Structure formats: C-alpha cells, structure tokens
Amino acid sequence: MTDPKETLVLYLQGARDAMLWKLDGLSEYDVRRPLTPTGTNLLGLVKHLASVELGYFGSTFGRDPGIDLPWYSDDAPLNADMWATPGESREWVVDLYHRAWAHAAGTFDALDLDSQGVVAHWSPPHDRVTLHQMLVHVATETHHHAGHADILRELLDGAAGFLVQSSNLPGDGYDWAAHVAQVEAAAASFR
C-alpha cells in the first residue's frame, strides 16, 4: 500500500471494526451500562465516534451530512453524545455509525489530503485543518476509544483483543491466572 490516504483510511477502518466487534453477543443492558466512574459504556463510545466522524469529515469540509445530532445542540446536556437513550436502539446507533462511514467515504473520494477545512468548535488558528490532519486525528481517536472498549468488554465477559480474526493476544492455552499472579507479585513488592 503506497497511497497515504488509503493507508490512513485502512487504519481508521480497523479501529471502526474493532468498535463494532465489542458490541457482538452482548445484551442490550451490557452495551449500555456505565462501567467506569465517568459513565463510559460501549454503545455510547460508538455513538460518540459516529458523531465525531459526521462533524470532522462533514461540516468541517463544507459537506453537511444532513443528519440531525440533537446531543450537540446548545441546550443538550454535557456528554449527551456519550450514551444512548432508551429511544436510541443499538441498531439505530450502529446504523448511524455506518452512515457516518459512508459520508466520510464521500469526503475521502472528493478531497485530497491537503484539502482545507475549518473545525467550528476549535479556536483560531488551530481551527484551520487539512483532510490529512483530520484523518490522523479521527483514526487516533477511534483507536483510543477502541482501547477503552477492549477493557470494558473484558470486564463484562472476558472477551479481549483487537479483532476476532487478529486478537493480538497470546494463543489458546495461555495461563492468564499465572500471568496475573506474576504481575501482582511484582506490584506487591512495592507495598
């Protein structure tokens, strides 16, 4: 792969796929429930990332996605993009994410990496960006949240790793209990 835009999109897509894999096989409750003191939850992470893509690959480059995001309105509560309401089904949130991907693909096809945009909620002069910058920004943010999702999923049912077909973890039969005991013993030496 030699095209820089294609490389960036490939890495972004890997993180997108990881995010959706983290929802597979879980109950509606488990994908929604807060698992950290700040309320981090799997479905909320997907909703947030869909919103991020619609903004950074949409209005930033003058390409309105035509999708209402009421959780970004001036009167919306803080963090409204970080959780799904009872009226926002898992299917609806996943579909929103897929629609964001499709809109982003249109932006990637229409623009060169050096194409200029403006992020309305960033302060000048940092509000002036390129598609290259936004691809790096969104890919790293998505990977960042994929790491959060990996930990949340492991807390829920023990499923861990990057993707089903490529977990990036030791293979079957690895003695996790022995590994955890070794790590705990090393930490305990500092008590």
C-alpha positions as CSV (number, residue, x, y, z in Angstrom):
1,M,0.0,0.0,0.0
2,T,1.6,3.2,-1.1
3,D,-1.2,5.8,-1.2
4,P,-1.1,7.7,2.1
5,K,-4.9,8.4,2.1
6,E,-5.6,4.7,1.5
7,T,-3.3,3.8,4.4
8,L,-4.9,6.2,6.8
9,V,-8.4,5.0,5.8
10,L,-7.3,1.4,6.3
11,Y,-6.1,2.1,9.8
12,L,-9.3,4.1,10.6
13,Q,-11.4,1.2,9.4
14,G,-9.5,-1.3,11.5
15,A,-10.5,0.7,14.6
16,R,-14.1,1.1,13.4
17,D,-14.4,-2.6,13.0
18,A,-12.9,-3.2,16.5
19,M,-15.5,-0.8,18.0
20,L,-18.4,-2.7,16.5
21,W,-17.0,-6.1,17.4
22,K,-17.0,-5.1,21.0
23,L,-20.8,-5.0,20.9
24,D,-21.3,-8.5,19.4
25,G,-23.0,-11.0,21.6
26,L,-23.8,-8.7,24.5
27,S,-27.2,-7.9,25.9
28,E,-28.8,-4.5,25.4
29,Y,-28.1,-3.8,29.0
30,D,-24.4,-4.6,28.8
31,V,-23.7,-2.5,25.8
32,R,-25.3,0.5,27.5
33,R,-24.3,0.2,31.2
34,P,-21.7,2.5,32.6
35,L,-18.6,0.6,33.6
36,T,-16.4,3.4,34.9
37,P,-17.0,6.2,37.4
38,T,-17.3,8.6,34.5
39,G,-20.1,6.5,32.8
40,T,-18.0,5.1,29.9
41,N,-20.1,2.5,28.1
42,L,-19.7,0.6,24.8
43,L,-22.7,1.9,22.9
44,G,-22.0,5.5,24.0
45,L,-18.5,5.2,22.5
46,V,-19.9,4.1,19.2
47,K,-22.5,7.0,19.2
48,H,-19.7,9.4,20.1
49,L,-17.5,8.2,17.2
50,A,-20.3,8.4,14.7
51,S,-20.9,12.0,15.8
52,V,-17.2,12.8,15.6
53,E,-16.9,11.4,12.0
54,L,-20.1,13.2,10.8
55,G,-18.6,16.5,12.1
56,Y,-14.9,16.2,11.2
57,F,-15.5,14.6,7.8
58,G,-18.7,16.5,7.1
59,S,-19.2,20.1,8.1
60,T,-15.5,20.7,8.7
61,F,-15.1,20.4,4.9
62,G,-18.4,22.0,3.9
63,R,-20.1,18.7,3.4
64,D,-23.2,18.7,5.6
65,P,-24.2,15.1,6.3
66,G,-27.9,16.1,6.7
67,I,-28.1,14.1,9.9
68,D,-29.5,15.8,13.0
69,L,-27.4,15.4,16.1
70,P,-29.5,16.8,18.9
71,W,-27.0,15.9,21.5
72,Y,-24.8,18.7,20.1
73,S,-27.4,21.4,20.4
74,D,-26.8,24.4,22.7
75,D,-29.4,23.1,25.2
76,A,-28.2,19.5,25.2
77,P,-26.7,18.2,28.5
78,L,-23.0,17.7,28.7
79,N,-21.8,14.3,27.4
80,A,-25.2,13.6,25.7
81,D,-23.2,12.0,22.8
82,M,-21.5,9.5,25.2
83,W,-24.5,7.3,26.0
84,A,-27.6,6.0,24.2
85,T,-31.1,7.0,25.4
86,P,-33.8,4.3,25.7
87,G,-35.2,5.6,22.4
88,E,-31.9,5.1,20.6
89,S,-31.6,1.3,19.9
90,R,-28.3,-0.5,19.3
91,E,-29.4,-0.9,15.7
92,W,-30.0,2.8,15.3
93,V,-26.6,3.7,16.8
94,V,-24.8,1.2,14.6
95,D,-26.7,2.4,11.6
96,L,-25.7,6.0,12.5
97,Y,-22.1,4.9,12.6
98,H,-22.4,3.1,9.2
99,R,-24.0,6.3,7.7
100,A,-21.1,8.3,9.1
101,W,-18.6,5.9,7.4
102,A,-20.5,6.3,4.1
103,H,-20.4,10.1,4.4
104,A,-16.7,10.1,5.3
105,A,-16.0,7.8,2.3
106,G,-17.6,10.5,0.1
107,T,-15.3,13.1,1.6
108,F,-12.3,10.9,1.1
109,D,-13.2,10.4,-2.5
110,A,-14.0,14.1,-3.2
111,L,-11.0,15.7,-1.5
112,D,-7.2,15.4,-1.5
113,L,-5.3,15.1,1.7
114,D,-4.2,18.7,1.5
115,S,-7.8,20.0,1.2
116,Q,-8.5,22.7,3.7
117,G,-11.4,22.7,6.3
118,V,-12.4,24.6,9.4
119,V,-13.4,23.0,12.7
120,A,-16.0,25.4,14.0
121,H,-15.5,24.5,17.7
122,W,-11.7,24.8,17.7
123,S,-10.1,28.2,18.4
124,P,-8.1,30.1,15.7
125,P,-5.6,29.5,14.3
126,H,-6.0,25.8,15.2
127,D,-9.4,25.6,13.6
128,R,-7.8,25.6,10.1
129,V,-7.2,21.9,9.2
130,T,-6.5,19.6,6.3
131,L,-8.1,16.3,5.5
132,H,-4.8,14.6,6.3
133,Q,-4.8,16.1,9.8
134,M,-8.5,15.1,10.3
135,L,-7.8,11.5,9.1
136,V,-4.9,11.2,11.6
137,H,-7.0,12.9,14.3
138,V,-10.1,10.6,13.9
139,A,-8.1,7.4,13.4
140,T,-6.1,8.0,16.6
141,E,-9.3,9.0,18.5
142,T,-11.0,5.9,17.2
143,H,-8.1,3.7,18.2
144,H,-8.1,5.4,21.6
145,H,-11.7,4.6,22.2
146,A,-11.2,1.0,20.8
147,G,-8.8,0.6,23.7
148,H,-11.4,1.8,26.1
149,A,-13.9,-0.6,24.5
150,D,-11.5,-3.5,24.8
151,I,-11.1,-3.0,28.5
152,L,-14.9,-2.6,29.0
153,R,-15.6,-5.8,27.1
154,E,-13.0,-7.7,29.0
155,L,-14.7,-6.5,32.3
156,L,-18.1,-7.7,31.0
157,D,-17.3,-11.2,29.8
158,G,-13.6,-11.7,29.4
159,A,-13.6,-11.2,25.6
160,A,-10.4,-9.3,24.8
161,G,-8.2,-8.4,21.8
162,F,-8.3,-6.2,18.8
163,L,-10.4,-8.2,16.3
164,V,-11.9,-11.7,16.2
165,Q,-9.5,-12.7,13.4
166,S,-6.5,-10.9,15.0
167,S,-6.7,-10.6,18.7
168,N,-3.0,-9.5,19.3
169,L,-3.1,-11.7,22.4
170,P,-1.2,-15.0,23.2
171,G,-2.9,-18.0,21.7
172,D,-5.1,-20.7,23.2
173,G,-3.9,-22.2,26.5
174,Y,-2.1,-19.2,27.7
175,D,-2.1,-19.3,31.5
176,W,-3.7,-15.9,32.3
177,A,-4.0,-16.7,36.0
178,A,-0.3,-17.3,36.3
179,H,0.4,-14.1,34.3
180,V,-1.9,-12.1,36.6
181,A,-0.2,-13.6,39.7
182,Q,3.2,-12.7,38.4
183,V,2.1,-9.1,37.7
184,E,0.5,-8.9,41.1
185,A,3.6,-10.2,42.8
186,A,5.8,-7.6,41.1
187,A,3.4,-4.9,42.1
188,A,3.1,-6.2,45.7
189,S,6.9,-5.8,46.1
190,F,6.2,-2.0,46.3
191,R,3.8,-2.2,49.2
